[in-house]
Amino acid sequence: MRAIAKTQKERHLLQHRACLTEREANKDKLNVHNEKIVIEDKAICMVCKEAILCNNALIYLKTGYLIHSKCMKYPNLCPITNAILIPPE
């Protein structure tokens, strides 16, 4: 019985974290000014070192790096510098 309660609690925490992450992303979208980013043909992802193609989903980090969205392991942590991207409230 305790294992079931623990699993339910973990699932609830994951859902809560996902909700908070989505809320932060929406908040960031409101504060972002549209800026033009030029991507060269030779651009590579700084995490996986693979080429960045025009049909890839990309993330331009506040730290100045361009990476594939699949390479972003944690939504609030730069995978290259470990800088916190979303300050805690």
C-alpha positions as CSV (number, residue, x, y, z in Angstrom):
1,M,0.0,0.0,0.0
2,R,2.8,2.4,0.8
3,A,4.4,1.7,-2.6
4,I,1.2,2.8,-4.3
5,A,1.0,6.0,-2.3
6,K,4.6,6.8,-3.0
7,T,4.1,6.2,-6.7
8,Q,1.0,8.4,-6.7
9,K,2.9,11.2,-4.8
10,E,5.8,11.0,-7.3
11,R,3.4,11.2,-10.2
12,H,1.7,14.2,-8.6
13,L,5.0,16.0,-8.1
14,L,6.0,15.3,-11.7
15,Q,2.7,16.8,-12.9
16,H,3.2,19.8,-10.7
17,R,6.7,20.3,-12.0
18,A,5.5,20.0,-15.6
19,C,2.8,22.6,-14.9
20,L,5.3,25.0,-13.3
21,T,7.7,24.6,-16.2
22,E,5.0,25.3,-18.7
23,R,3.9,28.3,-16.7
24,E,7.5,29.7,-16.7
25,A,7.8,29.0,-20.4
26,N,4.6,31.0,-21.1
27,K,5.8,33.8,-18.9
28,D,9.2,33.9,-20.7
29,K,7.4,34.0,-24.0
30,L,5.6,37.2,-22.9
31,N,8.9,38.8,-21.9
32,V,10.9,37.8,-25.0
33,H,11.4,40.4,-27.7
34,N,11.5,39.0,-31.1
35,E,15.1,39.2,-32.3
36,K,16.5,37.9,-35.6
37,I,19.0,35.1,-35.1
38,V,21.2,34.1,-38.1
39,I,22.2,30.5,-38.1
40,E,25.1,29.6,-40.3
41,D,25.2,26.4,-42.5
42,K,28.1,25.1,-40.4
43,A,26.3,25.6,-37.1
44,I,26.5,22.6,-34.6
45,C,24.8,21.9,-31.4
46,M,27.2,22.6,-28.5
47,V,25.8,19.6,-26.5
48,C,25.7,16.7,-29.0
49,K,28.1,18.2,-31.6
50,E,25.7,17.3,-34.4
51,A,24.8,19.7,-37.3
52,I,21.9,22.0,-36.8
53,L,19.4,21.7,-39.7
54,C,16.6,24.0,-40.7
55,N,13.9,21.4,-39.7
56,N,15.3,20.8,-36.2
57,A,13.5,22.1,-33.1
58,L,16.0,24.6,-31.6
59,I,16.5,26.5,-28.4
60,Y,18.5,29.7,-28.1
61,L,19.7,29.9,-24.5
62,K,20.1,33.1,-22.6
63,T,23.7,32.1,-22.2
64,G,24.1,32.6,-26.0
65,Y,24.3,29.0,-27.1
66,L,22.1,27.4,-29.8
67,I,21.2,23.7,-29.2
68,H,18.6,21.1,-30.2
69,S,15.6,21.0,-28.0
70,K,16.2,17.3,-27.4
71,C,19.6,18.1,-25.9
72,M,18.0,20.2,-23.2
73,K,17.9,17.8,-20.3
74,Y,16.7,20.2,-17.6
75,P,14.4,23.2,-18.5
76,N,16.0,25.6,-16.1
77,L,19.7,24.7,-16.4
78,C,22.1,25.5,-19.3
79,P,23.6,22.1,-20.4
80,I,26.9,23.8,-21.3
81,T,27.6,26.2,-18.5
82,N,25.2,24.9,-15.8
83,A,23.9,28.5,-15.4
84,I,20.4,28.8,-14.0
85,L,18.1,30.0,-16.8
86,I,14.9,30.6,-14.9
87,P,15.5,32.2,-11.5
88,P,13.4,30.7,-8.7
89,E,10.5,32.8,-7.4
